[in-house]
Amino acid sequence: MSMKKPRSDSKLDALDVDQQRQLCEWLLTPGLSYEAVKKMCLDDFNVSTTASSLSSFYQSYVAAYLIQRRAQAVGVAKELGAEVEKTPGQFSKATIDALEQKAFEFAQNPMVNPKDVKNIFMLVLKAHENQLDRDKFEELKRQAAEAKTTSTDSKLSDAEKAERIREIFKK
């Protein structure tokens, strides 16, 4: 079986980098036929092409694109993991959002190792647990401050103070 060398005047090879990335995404979209991709190339890039040219493009570009995309995803995940380790238990809203986005991207990417998917989802769960713990802690601090103020209120009897403090901690 001989591999055909891409023609130097191939219209798809001449697309700019962003267009080639978009074409890779289209070719990787489940259920999107070559006929549909040909129409999108014409509509979006003003380039007419054939199924054979799309197949050649797929063989030449898509594997490299997937490898690059996976490397970027792993790099971002490592950066997030390093950030989390620097400040354990202190996930910012932006960090949680980034983790959730990466988890979604990993889950959608068939090239990502399932262990990586599991690990990032575990980080998301841990982030949410920590956020809940911080919220509970802040509420307890607020209640304690309110109870302290109530306990020193000279206008209230001891029974009234006790009743109000019980109410504070029932919330």
C-alpha positions in Angstrom: 0.0 0.0 0.0 1.6 3.3 -1.0 0.9 6.5 0.8 0.0 9.3 -1.5 2.1 12.4 -0.9 -0.2 15.5 -0.4 -0.1 17.8 -3.4 1.7 21.0 -2.8 -1.2 22.9 -4.1 -3.8 21.2 -1.8 -6.5 23.7 -0.8 -6.8 22.1 2.6 -3.1 22.3 3.3 -3.2 26.0 2.4 -5.8 26.8 5.1 -4.6 28.9 8.0 -3.9 27.2 11.3 -7.2 28.2 12.9 -9.1 26.9 9.8 -7.2 23.6 10.0 -8.0 23.3 13.7 -11.7 23.9 12.9 -11.6 21.3 10.1 -10.0 18.8 12.5 -12.8 19.5 15.0 -15.4 19.0 12.3 -13.8 15.7 11.2 -13.8 14.5 14.8 -17.4 15.4 15.4 -19.4 12.1 15.6 -22.2 11.9 13.1 -20.8 14.6 10.8 -20.4 13.2 7.3 -17.8 14.2 4.8 -20.6 15.6 2.7 -21.5 17.9 5.6 -17.9 18.9 6.2 -17.4 19.6 2.5 -20.4 22.0 2.7 -19.0 23.7 5.8 -15.6 24.1 4.1 -17.4 25.9 1.2 -19.6 28.0 3.5 -17.0 28.9 6.1 -13.7 28.9 4.2 -14.9 29.4 0.6 -13.0 26.2 -0.3 -14.5 23.4 -2.4 -13.1 20.0 -1.6 -13.7 16.3 -2.1 -14.2 13.4 0.3 -10.9 12.0 -0.9 -9.1 15.3 0.0 -10.9 15.3 3.4 -9.7 11.7 4.0 -6.1 12.7 3.1 -6.3 15.7 5.4 -7.7 13.5 8.2 -4.8 11.1 7.9 -2.2 13.9 7.7 -3.5 16.3 10.4 -6.0 14.8 12.8 -3.7 12.5 14.8 -1.2 15.4 15.3 -4.1 17.6 16.3 -5.4 15.1 18.9 -1.9 14.7 20.4 -1.5 18.5 20.7 -4.9 18.8 22.2 -4.3 16.1 24.7 -0.9 17.6 25.6 -2.5 20.9 26.3 -5.2 19.3 28.4 -2.7 17.4 30.5 -0.6 20.5 30.9 -3.5 22.5 32.2 -4.5 19.7 34.5 -1.0 19.6 35.9 -1.0 23.4 36.4 -4.3 23.1 38.2 -3.0 20.2 40.3 0.1 22.2 41.3 -2.0 25.2 42.2 -4.3 23.0 44.4 -1.2 21.5 46.2 0.2 25.0 46.9 -3.0 26.0 48.7 -4.7 22.8 49.9 -8.2 23.4 51.0 -8.3 26.8 49.5 -10.0 26.5 46.1 -11.1 29.8 44.6 -14.3 30.0 42.6 -12.1 30.5 39.4 -10.1 27.3 40.3 -13.3 25.3 40.8 -14.7 26.6 37.5 -11.5 25.7 35.7 -11.5 22.2 37.2 -15.1 21.7 36.1 -14.3 22.8 32.6 -11.3 20.5 32.4 -13.3 17.6 33.8 -15.9 18.2 31.1 -13.3 18.4 28.3 -11.5 15.3 29.6 -14.8 13.3 29.8 -15.6 14.2 26.2 -12.1 13.4 24.8 -11.7 9.7 23.9 -7.9 10.2 23.8 -7.7 11.0 27.6 -6.7 8.2 29.9 -9.7 7.2 32.1 -7.5 7.6 35.2 -6.9 11.2 34.4 -10.7 11.7 34.0 -11.2 10.1 37.4 -8.5 12.2 39.0 -9.8 15.5 37.8 -13.4 14.6 38.9 -12.0 13.7 42.3 -10.4 17.2 42.4 -13.8 18.8 41.5 -15.5 16.8 44.3 -12.8 17.8 46.8 -13.2 21.5 45.7 -16.9 21.4 46.3 -16.5 19.7 49.7 -14.0 22.3 50.8 -16.3 25.1 49.6 -19.1 23.6 51.7 -16.8 23.3 54.7 -15.8 26.9 54.4 -19.4 28.0 54.0 -20.4 26.1 57.2 -17.4 27.5 59.0 -18.3 31.1 58.1 -21.9 30.5 59.2 -20.7 29.1 62.5 -18.4 32.2 63.0 -21.3 34.5 62.3 -23.6 32.6 64.7 -20.9 32.7 67.4 -20.5 36.4 67.0 -24.2 36.9 67.3 -24.4 34.6 70.3 -21.5 36.6 72.0 -23.4 39.9 71.4 -26.6 38.3 72.8 -24.8 37.0 75.9 -23.5 40.4 76.8 -26.8 42.2 76.2 -27.6 43.7 79.6 -31.2 44.4 78.6 -32.0 40.6 78.4 -32.5 38.2 81.3 -30.5 35.0 81.4 -33.5 33.0 80.2 -34.0 35.4 77.3 -30.3 35.2 76.4 -30.4 31.4 76.5 -33.6 31.3 74.3 -32.1 33.7 71.7 -28.8 31.8 71.6 -30.8 28.6 71.0 -32.6 30.3 68.1 -29.3 31.6 66.6 -27.9 28.0 66.4 -31.2 26.5 65.1 -30.9 28.4 61.8 
